[in-house]
Amino acid sequence: MDKNLTSQLKGKKILVTGGAGFIGSNICEFLIEHGLERLGDIPHSVADINKARIRLGYNPQYNLRDGLTKAIKWYYNNLQ
């Protein structure tokens, strides 16, 4: 993750809705790994996207780290 972005987010309250779902839980994990905690953190998840792959033909366009970095930058730049 961009160190400048991490330092800009440090100390801010971050609300992640749907924290129990696949994307939300991984965003929470990603933020916690970088010291960016939120109230009500969900420390562990057993989320699995295999059912979406099989039933819906879901195929992610980004790996988790790149996708989260891109999403966090977009939210930071567009929701101020």
MARBA-3410 file (N, C-alpha, C, O; in Angstrom, 1 decimal):
80
0.8,-1.2,0.0,0.0,0.0,0.0,0.9,1.2,0.0,2.0,1.2,0.6 ~ 0.4,2.3,-0.6,1.1,3.5,-0.7,1.4,4.1,0.7,0.4,4.3,1.4 ~ 2.6,4.3,1.1,2.9,4.7,2.5,2.3,6.1,2.7,1.9,6.4,3.8 ~ 2.2,7.0,1.7,1.6,8.3,1.8,0.2,8.2,2.2,-0.3,8.9,3.0 ~ -0.5,7.3,1.5,-2.0,7.0,1.8,-2.2,6.5,3.2,-3.1,6.9,3.9
-1.3,5.5,3.6,-1.4,5.0,4.9,-1.2,6.1,6.0,-2.0,6.1,6.9 ~ -0.3,7.0,5.8,-0.1,8.0,6.8,-1.2,9.0,6.7,-1.6,9.6,7.8 ~ -1.9,9.3,5.6,-3.0,10.2,5.5,-4.2,9.6,6.2,-5.0,10.3,6.8 ~ -4.4,8.3,6.2,-5.5,7.6,6.8,-5.3,7.3,8.3,-6.3,7.1,9.0 ~ -4.0,7.3,8.7,-3.7,7.0,10.1,-4.5,7.9,11.1,-4.5,9.2,10.9
-5.1,7.4,12.1,-5.8,8.1,13.1,-7.2,8.5,12.7,-7.9,9.1,13.5 ~ -7.6,8.2,11.5,-9.0,8.5,11.0,-9.9,7.4,11.3,-9.4,6.2,11.3 ~ -11.1,7.6,11.6,-12.1,6.6,11.7,-12.6,6.1,10.4,-13.0,6.9,9.5 ~ -12.5,4.8,10.1,-12.9,4.3,8.8,-14.1,3.3,9.0,-14.0,2.4,9.8 ~ -15.2,3.6,8.3,-16.4,2.8,8.4,-16.4,1.9,7.2,-16.4,2.4,6.1
-16.4,0.6,7.5,-16.5,-0.4,6.4,-17.9,-1.1,6.6,-18.0,-1.9,7.5 ~ -18.8,-0.8,5.7,-20.1,-1.5,5.8,-20.0,-2.9,5.2,-19.2,-3.1,4.3 ~ -20.7,-3.9,5.7,-20.6,-5.2,5.2,-19.3,-5.9,5.6,-18.8,-6.7,4.8 ~ -18.9,-5.6,6.8,-17.6,-6.1,7.2,-17.6,-7.6,7.4,-16.5,-8.2,7.5 ~ -18.7,-8.3,7.4,-18.8,-9.7,7.6,-18.8,-10.4,6.2,-18.6,-11.6,6.1
-18.9,-9.7,5.1,-18.9,-10.2,3.8,-17.5,-10.4,3.3,-16.5,-10.0,4.0 ~ -17.3,-10.9,2.1,-16.0,-11.2,1.5,-15.2,-9.9,1.4,-14.1,-9.8,1.9 ~ -15.7,-9.0,0.7,-14.9,-7.7,0.4,-14.7,-6.9,1.7,-13.6,-6.5,2.0 ~ -15.8,-6.7,2.4,-15.7,-5.9,3.7,-14.7,-6.5,4.6,-13.9,-5.8,5.3 ~ -14.8,-7.9,4.8,-13.9,-8.5,5.8,-12.4,-8.4,5.3,-11.5,-8.2,6.2
-12.2,-8.5,4.0,-10.8,-8.4,3.5,-10.3,-6.9,3.6,-9.1,-6.7,3.8 ~ -11.2,-6.0,3.4,-10.8,-4.6,3.6,-10.4,-4.3,5.0,-9.4,-3.7,5.3 ~ -11.2,-4.9,6.0,-10.9,-4.7,7.4,-9.6,-5.3,7.7,-8.8,-4.7,8.4 ~ -9.3,-6.5,7.2,-8.1,-7.2,7.5,-6.9,-6.4,6.9,-5.9,-6.2,7.6 ~ -7.1,-5.9,5.7,-6.1,-5.1,5.0,-5.8,-3.8,5.9,-4.6,-3.4,6.1
-6.8,-3.1,6.4,-6.6,-1.9,7.1,-5.9,-2.2,8.5,-5.1,-1.5,8.9 ~ -6.3,-3.3,9.1,-5.7,-3.7,10.4,-4.2,-4.0,10.2,-3.4,-3.7,11.0 ~ -3.9,-4.7,9.1,-2.5,-5.0,8.8,-1.7,-3.8,8.7,-0.5,-3.8,9.0 ~ -2.3,-2.7,8.3,-1.5,-1.4,8.1,-1.8,-0.5,9.3,-1.5,0.7,9.2 ~ -2.3,-1.0,10.4,-2.5,-0.2,11.6,-3.7,0.7,11.5,-3.8,1.7,12.3
-4.6,0.5,10.6,-5.8,1.4,10.4,-7.0,0.7,10.8,-7.8,0.1,10.0 ~ -7.2,0.7,12.1,-8.4,-0.1,12.7,-9.7,0.7,12.6,-9.7,1.9,12.4 ~ -10.8,0.0,12.8,-12.1,0.7,12.9,-12.8,0.1,14.0,-12.6,-1.1,14.5 ~ -13.8,0.8,14.5,-14.7,0.3,15.6,-15.4,-0.9,15.1,-15.9,-0.9,13.9 ~ -15.6,-1.9,15.9,-16.3,-3.1,15.5,-15.6,-4.0,14.6,-16.2,-4.8,13.8
-14.3,-4.0,14.6,-13.5,-4.8,13.7,-13.9,-6.3,13.8,-14.2,-6.8,14.9 ~ -13.9,-7.0,12.7,-14.1,-8.4,12.7,-12.8,-9.1,12.4,-12.3,-9.0,11.3 ~ -12.1,-9.7,13.5,-10.8,-10.1,13.3,-10.6,-11.3,12.4,-9.5,-11.5,11.8 ~ -11.6,-12.2,12.2,-11.4,-13.4,11.4,-12.6,-13.6,10.5,-13.8,-13.2,10.9 ~ -12.4,-14.2,9.4,-13.5,-14.5,8.5,-13.2,-15.8,7.8,-12.1,-16.2,7.5
-14.3,-16.5,7.5,-14.1,-17.8,6.7,-14.7,-17.6,5.4,-15.2,-18.6,4.8 ~ -14.8,-16.4,4.8,-15.3,-16.1,3.5,-14.6,-16.9,2.4,-13.4,-17.1,2.5 ~ -15.4,-17.3,1.4,-14.9,-18.1,0.3,-15.7,-17.7,-0.9,-16.9,-17.7,-0.9 ~ -15.0,-17.4,-2.0,-15.7,-17.0,-3.2,-15.9,-18.2,-4.2,-16.3,-17.9,-5.3 ~ -15.5,-19.4,-3.8,-15.7,-20.5,-4.7,-17.1,-20.7,-5.2,-17.3,-21.1,-6.4
-18.1,-20.5,-4.4,-19.5,-20.7,-4.8,-19.8,-19.6,-5.9,-20.5,-20.0,-6.9 ~ -19.3,-18.4,-5.7,-19.6,-17.4,-6.8,-18.8,-17.7,-8.1,-19.4,-17.5,-9.1 ~ -17.6,-18.3,-7.9,-16.9,-18.8,-9.2,-17.7,-19.8,-9.9,-17.9,-19.7,-11.1 ~ -18.2,-20.8,-9.2,-18.9,-21.9,-9.8,-20.3,-21.5,-10.3,-20.6,-21.8,-11.5 ~ -21.1,-20.9,-9.5,-22.5,-20.6,-9.8,-22.7,-19.4,-10.7,-23.5,-19.3,-11.6
-21.8,-18.4,-10.5,-22.0,-17.1,-11.3,-20.9,-16.9,-12.3,-20.9,-15.9,-13.1 ~ -19.9,-17.8,-12.4,-18.8,-17.6,-13.3,-17.9,-16.4,-12.9,-17.2,-15.8,-13.7 ~ -17.9,-16.0,-11.6,-17.2,-14.9,-11.1,-15.7,-15.1,-11.2,-15.2,-16.2,-10.8 ~ -15.0,-14.2,-11.8,-13.5,-14.2,-12.0,-13.0,-12.9,-11.7,-13.0,-12.0,-12.5 ~ -12.4,-12.7,-10.5,-11.9,-11.3,-10.1,-10.9,-10.8,-11.1,-10.1,-11.5,-11.7
-11.0,-9.5,-11.4,-10.1,-8.8,-12.3,-8.8,-8.4,-11.7,-7.8,-8.1,-12.3 ~ -8.8,-8.3,-10.3,-7.6,-7.9,-9.6,-7.3,-8.9,-8.5,-8.2,-9.5,-8.0 ~ -6.0,-9.0,-8.1,-5.8,-9.8,-6.9,-6.2,-8.9,-5.7,-6.4,-7.7,-5.9 ~ -6.3,-9.6,-4.6,-6.9,-8.9,-3.4,-6.1,-7.6,-3.0,-6.7,-6.6,-2.9 ~ -4.8,-7.7,-3.0,-4.0,-6.5,-2.5,-4.2,-5.4,-3.5,-4.4,-4.2,-3.1
-4.1,-5.6,-4.8,-4.2,-4.6,-5.8,-5.6,-4.0,-5.8,-5.8,-2.8,-6.0 ~ -6.6,-4.9,-5.7,-8.0,-4.4,-5.7,-8.3,-3.5,-4.5,-8.9,-2.5,-4.7 ~ -7.8,-3.9,-3.4,-8.1,-3.1,-2.2,-7.3,-1.8,-2.2,-7.9,-0.8,-1.8 ~ -6.1,-1.8,-2.7,-5.4,-0.6,-2.8,-6.1,0.4,-3.8,-6.2,1.6,-3.5 ~ -6.5,-0.1,-4.9,-7.3,0.7,-5.9,-8.6,1.2,-5.3,-8.9,2.4,-5.4
-9.3,0.4,-4.6,-10.6,0.8,-4.0,-10.4,1.8,-2.9,-11.1,2.8,-2.8 ~ -9.4,1.6,-2.0,-9.2,2.6,-0.9,-8.7,3.9,-1.5,-9.2,5.0,-1.0 ~ -7.9,3.9,-2.5,-7.5,5.2,-3.1,-8.7,5.9,-3.7,-8.8,7.1,-3.6 ~ -9.6,5.1,-4.4,-10.8,5.7,-5.0,-11.7,6.3,-4.0,-12.1,7.5,-4.1 ~ -11.9,5.6,-2.9,-12.8,6.1,-1.8,-12.2,7.3,-1.2,-12.9,8.3,-0.9
-10.9,7.3,-0.9,-10.2,8.4,-0.3,-10.3,9.7,-1.2,-10.6,10.8,-0.7 ~ -10.1,9.5,-2.5,-10.1,10.6,-3.4,-11.6,11.1,-3.7,-11.7,12.3,-4.1 ~ -12.6,10.3,-3.6,-13.9,10.6,-4.1,-14.9,10.9,-3.0,-16.0,11.4,-3.2 ~ -14.6,10.5,-1.7,-15.6,10.6,-0.7,-15.1,11.5,0.5,-15.2,11.1,1.6 ~ -14.6,12.6,0.1,-14.0,13.5,1.2,-15.1,14.6,1.4,-14.8,15.5,2.3
END
